[in-house]
């Protein structure tokens, strides 16, 4: 998840630079700049992080319930 956060920050910086540098060029104004302005990477990133946290939570709850029911950590430990 840390790598996703770093990639998201790099994408935001890249998007800011492209919108700032290429907003006056006619060819880029119609194709590249609208894509970077309209791309919804924020919602996708937040969804990925939330689903990852829910997955970790469910795995931890299953482990806690298993330990509580069996009263042991298993043969590995």
N, C-alpha and C positions, 0 to 999 in steps of 0.2 A: 504494500500500500504506500510505503514511503516513496518508492520509485514512481508510482502513479502520480503522487502529489508533485514530485519534481518535474515529471513530464508535463503535467497540467500547467505548472508555473512557466515552463519553457514555451508551451504553446501560447499562453497569454502574452508573454513578451514578444514572441514572433508575430502574433496577430496584431499587436499594437504597433510594431515596427512596420509591418506591411501596410496597414491602413494609413499610417502616418506618411510613409514614403511614396506610396503609389496612388494616393487618392486624386492626384492631378493628371495622371497619364490616362489618355482616352481608352487604350486597349485594356488596361488593367481595371479601369473604372467600371466596365460593364461585366467583367468575369471574375476577377480575383478578389477585389475588395468586397463585393456583395456576399461572396461565399464566406469570407472571414468574418464579416459582420453578422451574418445570419446563422452561422454554425453554432449549434447548441451544445457545446462541449461541457458547459457548466452543469447542465442537468444530467448528462451522462456520467460525469465524474462523481457527482454527489450520489447518484444511484449506485454506482460501483462501490463506493465507500460504505454506503448504508448496507448494501447486501453483504459485503464482506464482514462488517461488524455483526450483522444478524447471524451469519454462518458461524463465526467464532463463538458467539453467545450460545447458540444451540449446541455446538460441540462441547463447550464447557459445562452446560447444564446436564447433558447426557453423561459426561464423566463424573460429575458430582453425584448424580442419582445412582450411577453404577457403584461408586465407592460406598455410598450410604447403604445401599441394599446388600452388598456383599461383605461389607466391613473389612475390606482388604484392598490393597492396591494391585494385586495380581502377582503372578509368578515372576514377571520381569523385574520387579522391584524387590 
